[in-house]
Amino acid sequence: MKLTAKQRKFCDEYIKSGNATEAYFKAGYQIKSNEAARANASRMLTKANIKEYIETRLKQLESKKLAGAREVLEYLTSVMRGEQTESVATAKGIYDNVPVSAKDRISAAKELLKRYPTTDPMEKQKLKKLTADARISEARAKAMENSGQDVELLVEKMLDSLAKEDLKHGS
């Protein structure tokens, strides 16, 4: 992905503005007319090395703009632990570096627990119910596919077998 300084400047300007003709001007290319600049800029955008550089830079910029899961978890953890501060505006003025409130810390803890549902008893129950509902829906769908048999009877049998299975697993 070897580029000249002007080509790199063209690409960077194109990423900023989205306007190839403008980027061509700003990169310092000598041109006789706007039409020639437009044609040359358009032609540059078709070159493999130019396209590759632009795609690579866009991916780099995107990854810097978006927080990853690890970054979010680390931030929520630091809020929960009271390691973050904030500015607070009151009638008496603005106070900087105020430790986050207990409410914010609790909220961060809840957000963290949502990401680890097996550690929260309520989330475990919700997950269990969703799993059971999904199995019941699957049973109903299978029963409806068997058009030659009584659907209600099949559903009842499936629900009975699911209940027995739950009892075996201590649920």
C-alpha positions as CSV (number, residue, x, y, z in Angstrom):
1,M,0.0,0.0,0.0
2,K,2.7,2.4,-1.1
3,L,1.4,6.0,-1.5
4,T,3.0,9.2,-2.4
5,A,2.6,12.1,0.1
6,K,0.1,13.8,-2.2
7,Q,-1.9,10.6,-2.5
8,R,-2.0,10.1,1.2
9,K,-3.1,13.8,1.6
10,F,-5.8,13.2,-1.0
11,C,-7.1,10.2,0.9
12,D,-7.0,11.9,4.3
13,E,-8.8,14.9,2.9
14,Y,-11.4,12.7,1.1
15,I,-12.1,10.9,4.4
16,K,-12.7,14.3,6.1
17,S,-14.9,15.8,3.5
18,G,-16.3,13.0,1.4
19,N,-15.7,15.2,-1.6
20,A,-13.1,13.8,-4.0
21,T,-12.7,17.0,-6.1
22,E,-12.1,19.1,-3.0
23,A,-9.7,16.6,-1.6
24,Y,-7.8,16.7,-4.9
25,F,-7.4,20.4,-4.6
26,K,-6.3,20.3,-1.0
27,A,-3.8,17.5,-1.7
28,G,-1.9,20.1,-3.9
29,Y,-2.4,18.6,-7.3
30,Q,-2.0,21.2,-10.2
31,I,-5.1,21.3,-12.3
32,K,-6.4,23.4,-15.1
33,S,-10.2,23.1,-14.4
34,N,-12.7,21.8,-12.0
35,E,-13.8,19.2,-14.6
36,A,-10.2,17.9,-14.9
37,A,-9.9,17.8,-11.1
38,R,-13.2,15.9,-10.8
39,A,-12.1,13.3,-13.4
40,N,-8.7,12.8,-11.9
41,A,-10.1,12.5,-8.4
42,S,-12.6,10.0,-9.5
43,R,-9.9,8.0,-11.3
44,M,-7.8,8.0,-8.1
45,L,-10.6,6.5,-6.1
46,T,-10.6,3.5,-8.4
47,K,-6.9,2.6,-7.7
48,A,-6.5,-0.4,-5.5
49,N,-3.8,1.2,-3.2
50,I,-6.0,4.3,-2.7
51,K,-9.1,2.2,-1.9
52,E,-7.1,0.0,0.5
53,Y,-5.6,3.0,2.3
54,I,-9.0,4.7,2.7
55,E,-10.6,1.4,4.0
56,T,-7.8,0.9,6.4
57,R,-8.0,4.4,7.8
58,L,-11.8,4.3,8.1
59,K,-11.6,1.0,10.1
60,Q,-8.9,2.6,12.4
61,L,-11.1,5.7,12.9
62,E,-14.2,3.6,13.6
63,S,-12.4,1.4,16.2
64,K,-11.2,4.6,18.0
65,K,-14.8,6.0,18.1
66,L,-16.6,2.9,19.3
67,A,-16.0,1.5,22.8
68,G,-15.5,-2.3,22.9
69,A,-17.1,-4.6,25.4
70,R,-14.0,-4.7,27.6
71,E,-13.8,-0.9,27.7
72,V,-17.4,-0.6,28.7
73,L,-17.1,-3.3,31.4
74,E,-13.9,-1.6,32.8
75,Y,-15.7,1.8,32.9
76,L,-18.8,0.4,34.6
77,T,-16.6,-1.4,37.1
78,S,-14.7,1.9,37.9
79,V,-18.0,3.7,38.3
80,M,-19.3,1.0,40.6
81,R,-16.1,1.1,42.7
82,G,-16.4,4.9,43.0
83,E,-13.2,5.6,41.0
84,Q,-14.9,8.1,38.7
85,T,-15.8,11.7,39.4
86,E,-18.2,14.1,37.8
87,S,-19.0,17.8,37.8
88,V,-22.1,18.7,39.7
89,A,-24.1,21.9,39.2
90,T,-26.0,23.4,42.1
91,A,-27.6,26.7,43.0
92,K,-24.3,27.7,44.7
93,G,-22.1,26.9,41.7
94,I,-20.4,24.1,39.8
95,Y,-18.3,21.6,41.7
96,D,-15.7,19.5,39.9
97,N,-14.3,16.1,40.8
98,V,-17.2,15.0,42.9
99,P,-17.3,11.3,43.4
100,V,-20.1,9.6,41.6
101,S,-23.3,9.1,43.6
102,A,-24.4,5.9,45.2
103,K,-27.3,5.9,42.8
104,D,-24.9,5.9,39.8
105,R,-22.7,3.2,41.5
106,I,-25.8,1.0,42.0
107,S,-26.9,1.6,38.4
108,A,-23.4,0.6,37.2
109,A,-23.5,-2.6,39.3
110,K,-26.9,-3.5,37.8
111,E,-25.6,-2.9,34.3
112,L,-22.6,-5.2,35.0
113,L,-24.9,-7.9,36.4
114,K,-27.0,-7.8,33.2
115,R,-23.9,-8.9,31.3
116,Y,-23.4,-11.9,33.7
117,P,-27.0,-13.2,34.1
118,T,-25.9,-16.5,35.7
119,T,-24.7,-14.7,38.8
120,D,-27.9,-12.8,39.5
121,P,-30.7,-15.0,40.9
122,M,-33.4,-13.0,39.2
123,E,-31.7,-13.1,35.9
124,K,-31.3,-16.9,36.3
125,Q,-35.0,-17.2,36.8
126,K,-35.8,-15.1,33.8
127,L,-33.4,-17.1,31.7
128,K,-35.0,-20.3,32.9
129,K,-38.5,-19.1,32.0
130,L,-37.4,-18.0,28.6
131,T,-35.8,-21.4,28.0
132,A,-39.0,-23.1,29.1
133,D,-41.2,-20.8,26.9
134,A,-38.9,-21.6,23.9
135,R,-39.3,-25.3,24.5
136,I,-43.1,-25.0,24.7
137,S,-43.2,-23.0,21.5
138,E,-41.1,-25.6,19.7
139,A,-43.4,-28.4,21.0
140,R,-46.4,-26.5,19.7
141,A,-44.8,-26.0,16.3
142,K,-43.9,-29.7,16.1
143,A,-47.4,-30.6,17.1
144,M,-49.0,-28.4,14.4
145,E,-46.7,-30.0,11.8
146,N,-48.3,-33.3,12.7
147,S,-51.7,-32.6,11.2
148,G,-52.9,-36.1,11.5
149,Q,-53.0,-36.1,15.3
150,D,-54.8,-34.0,17.8
151,V,-52.7,-30.9,18.4
152,E,-54.0,-30.3,22.0
153,L,-53.2,-33.8,23.0
154,L,-49.6,-33.6,21.6
155,V,-49.0,-30.3,23.4
156,E,-50.2,-31.7,26.7
157,K,-47.9,-34.7,26.2
158,M,-45.0,-32.4,25.5
159,L,-45.7,-30.2,28.5
160,D,-45.9,-33.3,30.7
161,S,-42.6,-34.5,29.4
162,L,-41.0,-31.1,29.9
163,A,-42.4,-30.9,33.5
164,K,-40.9,-34.4,34.2
165,E,-37.6,-33.3,32.7
166,D,-37.5,-30.2,34.9
167,L,-38.3,-32.3,38.0
168,K,-35.4,-34.6,37.1
169,H,-33.0,-31.7,36.9
170,G,-34.1,-30.2,40.2
171,S,-35.6,-27.1,38.7
